[in-house]
Amino acid sequence: MKTTLELPDDLARRIRMRAAARDQKLKDAIAQLLEIGLAHAPAAESRVRPPKPVKLARRKIVDIDQIEAAIAAGRD
């Protein structure tokens, strides 16, 4: 696949120097660096689930909206 990238001048220069030192084509050096970066990148965050409802002593269930309202009321 062909694509166009805009890289900072210093970064592009460092990649060109790395490719030349390793006798690589520029496109191969960029592909290799992207693969390394992706391999070391943190995994995508999964969708965060809201916490389970809290049961009080009287067995009353409090949902997240009520908790957030209580926190907001405490700030006032």
TORPA-112598 format. One record per residue: residue number from 1; x, y, z of N, C-alpha, C, O in turn. Coordinates in pm, whole numbers. Layout:
> zati; neast; nnorth; nup; caeast; canorth; caup; ceast; cnorth; cup; oeast; onorth; oup
> NUM; X; Y; Z; X; Y; Z; X; Y; Z; X; Y; Z
...
//
This chain:
> zati; neast; nnorth; nup; caeast; canorth; caup; ceast; cnorth; cup; oeast; onorth; oup
> 1; 84; -117; 0; 0; 0; 0; 89; 123; 0; 192; 126; 67
> 2; 50; 222; -73; 123; 348; -74; 49; 448; 11; -74; 453; 12
> 3; 127; 529; 82; 67; 635; 162; 167; 749; 175; 286; 732; 148
> 4; 120; 863; 215; 206; 979; 233; 209; 1013; 381; 104; 1021; 446
> 5; 328; 1032; 435; 344; 1068; 575; 416; 1201; 584; 505; 1231; 505
> 6; 377; 1281; 682; 452; 1402; 713; 525; 1376; 844; 463; 1355; 948
> 7; 658; 1378; 837; 739; 1352; 955; 820; 1477; 987; 856; 1553; 897
> 8; 849; 1499; 1114; 939; 1608; 1148; 1074; 1586; 1079; 1119; 1473; 1064
> 9; 1137; 1695; 1039; 1264; 1686; 964; 1368; 1602; 1038; 1435; 1518; 977
> 10; 1382; 1624; 1168; 1483; 1551; 1244; 1454; 1401; 1245; 1545; 1320; 1232
> 11; 1328; 1365; 1262; 1291; 1224; 1263; 1317; 1160; 1127; 1372; 1050; 1119
> 12; 1277; 1228; 1020; 1300; 1175; 885; 1449; 1156; 859; 1490; 1057; 799
> 13; 1530; 1252; 905; 1676; 1242; 887; 1730; 1122; 962; 1814; 1049; 910
> 14; 1683; 1100; 1085; 1731; 987; 1165; 1691; 854; 1102; 1768; 758; 1106
> 15; 1572; 848; 1047; 1528; 724; 981; 1611; 699; 856; 1652; 586; 830
> 16; 1635; 804; 778; 1720; 787; 658; 1859; 740; 696; 1915; 653; 630
> 17; 1916; 797; 803; 2050; 757; 848; 2050; 611; 895; 2143; 536; 867
> 18; 1946; 572; 965; 1935; 434; 1013; 1925; 338; 895; 1991; 234; 892
> 19; 1842; 374; 797; 1826; 288; 678; 1959; 275; 604; 1996; 165; 561
> 20; 2029; 385; 588; 2158; 380; 517; 2259; 296; 594; 2333; 218; 533
> 21; 2263; 311; 725; 2358; 234; 806; 2330; 85; 801; 2421; 4; 815
> 22; 2206; 49; 781; 2167; -93; 776; 2151; -143; 633; 2109; -256; 610
> 23; 2185; -57; 538; 2174; -91; 395; 2031; -135; 361; 2010; -236; 295
> 24; 1933; -56; 410; 1793; -83; 385; 1735; 26; 296; 1788; 136; 287
> 25; 1625; -8; 232; 1547; 94; 164; 1472; 171; 272; 1441; 117; 378
> 26; 1444; 297; 243; 1374; 382; 340; 1238; 321; 376; 1201; 319; 494
> 27; 1165; 272; 278; 1033; 213; 305; 1044; 91; 395; 957; 69; 480
> 28; 1148; 12; 380; 1167; -106; 464; 1203; -66; 607; 1158; -129; 702
> 29; 1284; 38; 621; 1320; 86; 755; 1197; 139; 828; 1178; 112; 946
> 30; 1115; 215; 757; 993; 269; 819; 898; 156; 858; 840; 158; 966
> 31; 881; 58; 770; 793; -56; 801; 845; -132; 923; 767; -172; 1009
> 32; 976; -152; 930; 1035; -222; 1044; 1014; -145; 1174; 978; -203; 1276
> 33; 1036; -15; 1170; 1017; 67; 1290; 871; 70; 1334; 842; 70; 1453
> 34; 779; 73; 1239; 637; 68; 1274; 600; -65; 1338; 525; -68; 1436
> 35; 654; -174; 1285; 628; -307; 1343; 680; -314; 1486; 612; -364; 1575
> 36; 800; -263; 1509; 857; -263; 1643; 772; -179; 1737; 743; -220; 1850
> 37; 731; -62; 1691; 647; 25; 1774; 514; -38; 1808; 469; -29; 1922
> 38; 451; -102; 1712; 322; -167; 1736; 336; -286; 1831; 248; -312; 1913
> 39; 448; -358; 1820; 469; -473; 1907; 486; -430; 2052; 452; -505; 2144
> 40; 539; -310; 2074; 563; -262; 2210; 455; -166; 2260; 463; -120; 2374
> 41; 357; -137; 2179; 250; -46; 2219; 153; -118; 2313; 131; -238; 2299
> 42; 98; -46; 2409; 0; -110; 2497; -124; -152; 2418; -160; -90; 2318
> 43; -187; -257; 2464; -307; -306; 2396; -418; -202; 2405; -423; -122; 2498
> 44; -505; -205; 2308; -618; -112; 2308; -703; -138; 2431; -727; -253; 2468
> 45; -747; -32; 2492; -828; -46; 2612; -965; -102; 2576; -1031; -58; 2482
> 46; -1006; -201; 2653; -1140; -254; 2630; -1241; -158; 2691; -1208; -74; 2775
> 47; -1362; -172; 2648; -1467; -83; 2696; -1483; -101; 2847; -1497; -213; 2896
> 48; -1480; 8; 2919; -1489; 3; 3064; -1634; -14; 3107; -1722; 61; 3064
> 49; -1657; -113; 3189; -1792; -138; 3239; -1812; -57; 3367; -1720; -42; 3447
> 50; -1932; -6; 3386; -1958; 63; 3512; -1955; -37; 3627; -1979; -156; 3606
> 51; -1924; 10; 3747; -1919; -84; 3860; -2057; -142; 3890; -2160; -84; 3857
> 52; -2055; -257; 3955; -2182; -320; 3993; -2249; -235; 4100; -2181; -164; 4175
> 53; -2381; -241; 4109; -2452; -164; 4213; -2405; -203; 4352; -2366; -318; 4376
> 54; -2408; -108; 4442; -2368; -130; 4581; -2492; -164; 4662; -2594; -97; 4653
> 55; -2482; -270; 4742; -2592; -306; 4830; -2566; -247; 4967; -2459; -266; 5025
> 56; -2664; -175; 5019; -2654; -118; 5152; -2708; -216; 5255; -2761; -321; 5219
> 57; -2694; -182; 5383; -2738; -271; 5490; -2886; -306; 5479; -2926; -417; 5512
> 58; -2965; -213; 5432; -3110; -237; 5419; -3145; -303; 5285; -3262; -308; 5247
> 59; -3046; -353; 5217; -3063; -419; 5087; -3110; -325; 4977; -3158; -371; 4873
> 60; -3096; -196; 4999; -3132; -99; 4895; -3016; -93; 4795; -2900; -80; 4835
> 61; -3047; -101; 4667; -2945; -96; 4564; -2925; 48; 4519; -3021; 119; 4489
> 62; -2799; 90; 4516; -2764; 225; 4473; -2694; 212; 4339; -2597; 137; 4326
> 63; -2742; 284; 4239; -2676; 276; 4107; -2575; 390; 4090; -2565; 478; 4175
> 64; -2503; 387; 3982; -2395; 483; 3956; -2446; 627; 3950; -2377; 719; 3994
> 65; -2565; 646; 3896; -2621; 783; 3888; -2644; 841; 4028; -2618; 959; 4051
> 66; -2693; 758; 4119; -2716; 805; 4255; -2584; 835; 4327; -2575; 930; 4404
> 67; -2483; 754; 4302; -2351; 777; 4361; -2293; 909; 4311; -2244; 990; 4389
> 68; -2300; 930; 4178; -2247; 1053; 4121; -2324; 1175; 4171; -2264; 1281; 4193
> 69; -2455; 1161; 4190; -2535; 1272; 4242; -2495; 1303; 4386; -2489; 1419; 4425
> 70; -2468; 1199; 4466; -2425; 1220; 4604; -2288; 1288; 4608; -2265; 1376; 4691
> 71; -2199; 1248; 4520; -2067; 1312; 4515; -2080; 1458; 4475; -2018; 1545; 4534
> 72; -2162; 1484; 4373; -2182; 1622; 4329; -2245; 1706; 4439; -2208; 1822; 4458
> 73; -2339; 1649; 4513; -2404; 1722; 4622; -2303; 1753; 4732; -2311; 1858; 4796
> 74; -2210; 1663; 4753; -2107; 1685; 4856; -2011; 1795; 4819; -1948; 1854; 4907
> 75; -1998; 1822; 4692; -1908; 1930; 4645; -1970; 2067; 4663; -1899; 2167; 4671
> 76; -2103; 2072; 4670; -2173; 2201; 4680; -2166; 2259; 4817; -2220; 2367; 4842
//
